[in-house]
């Protein structure tokens, strides 16, 4: 009687372990992919999932290797028509619902902390908690010293 109970218990533990491992992979995969900007409301940035960036819209693409590409305007002027470019960067989870993104932009380097409000296969909603930037000119002057 003990042997079948031991086998059943072992199988149950294996199944539960596989389920937990699989659900963690799905959670971590949640933001991986290309996201195109949709809207800004209630202090939240709204993105929708896409196969590629929209030529006339900002966006962000998260890769599994913790790198990213942020699509945004290529100059200081935000008056239409806006020209967009792709800037490289990195990202990392700082908690189960917060990420830090670092990226280049036309004026230097930026770092943001995002609270993940909603992560679904077609929808990404985030709130920017903090934004820090280092102007390109400052970095060039420091290198000359």
N, C-alpha and C positions, 0 to 999 in steps of 0.2 A: 504494500500500500504506500510506503514511503517513497519508493522509486518513481511511480507515476506522478506523485505530487511534486517531487523534486524536478522532474522533467517539465511538468506543466508550469511550475514557478519560474524555471529558467527560461522557457519559451516566452512567458509573459514579460519578463524583464527585458529580454532581447527586443520584443515588439515595442515596448514602451520606449526603450533607448533609441530605436530607429525612428520612431515617431518624433521624439524630442529633437534629434539631430536634423531630421528633415524640416521640421517647422522652423528651426533656427536658420537653416540655409535659405528658406523662403523669406524670412524676415530680413536677413542681410542682403538678399537679392532685390528687395523692394525698390530701392532707389537706382539700381543699376539700369542704365539705358539713357536714351535721349529724351529730354523734356523741353517743350517749347512753351514760352510764356503765353499765358492766356489773359490774366486779369490781376488786378490788385484791389482787394477789398478787406475791410476790417483789419488792416495792418498785416494782411497775409498775401504772399505771392502765390498765384495759382498757375500751375503748369499742366499741360496735357502731354501724354506719351506720343512719341512720333518715331518714325523710322530714321529720319534725318532732320537737320535743322531747317527751319523756314528761312528763306532768303531775306525776307523783310521783317524779321522778328528776333528778339533775343531768346536765349535758351541756355541750357546746361546739359552736358552729357557726363554721367558718372561711369567710370570703368571699374571692373573688379580689382584691378591692381592698385587702387586708391589714387589714380590719376583722374583728371577731369579736363574737359574743354568747356569754357564759358563763352557763349556767343553774346556780344554786346556792342554798343556803339564804338566806333574807332576814333572818336574825337570828343572834345569837351562840349560841343554844341548838341543840344537835344531837340533842335527845331527840325521838323520834317523838311525834306526827306532825310532820313537817317541812314548812314552807311554802317553796316555791321561787319565785324571781324571775329575770328575765333582766337581765344587766348588760352594757353595751357595753364594747368594748375594741379593741385592735389586736394584730397579730402580725407577725413577720418571721423569715425564715431567718437564723440567725447562722453556720450551716455547712450542709453537705448533709444532716446528720442531727440538727441542733439548731435549735429555734425559741425565740424569746422572746415571751411573751404578756404584755400589759398590760391590766388591766381594773379596773373599779370593783367594789366590793362593799359590803355594808351598813355596814362600818366605815371605808371610805376607798378607797384605791387599792392594787393589788397588781401585782407583776411576778414572773413565773416563767420559768425556763429549763427547757425540756423536751428530753430526748433521745428521738428517734423510734426506738423499738425495732422496731416492725412497722407497716407501712402497707400495707394491702390494701383492696380495694373494700368489704369488709364489716367489717374489723377495724382498730382503731387501738390500739396499745400504746405508752405513753410512760412515761418515768421522770422525775420532777421532780428536777432537779439543784440548783436554788436557788429560794428563795421570799423575796421582800422585800415589805414592806407599809409604807404610810404612813397612819397613822390620820387619819380625817376631822377630828377635833378639832384635831390639830396643824396641819393645813392651814388651818382656819378662824382659829386664833389668829395664824398668820403673816400672814394677809391683814389682820387688824385693826391690826397694828403700823404 
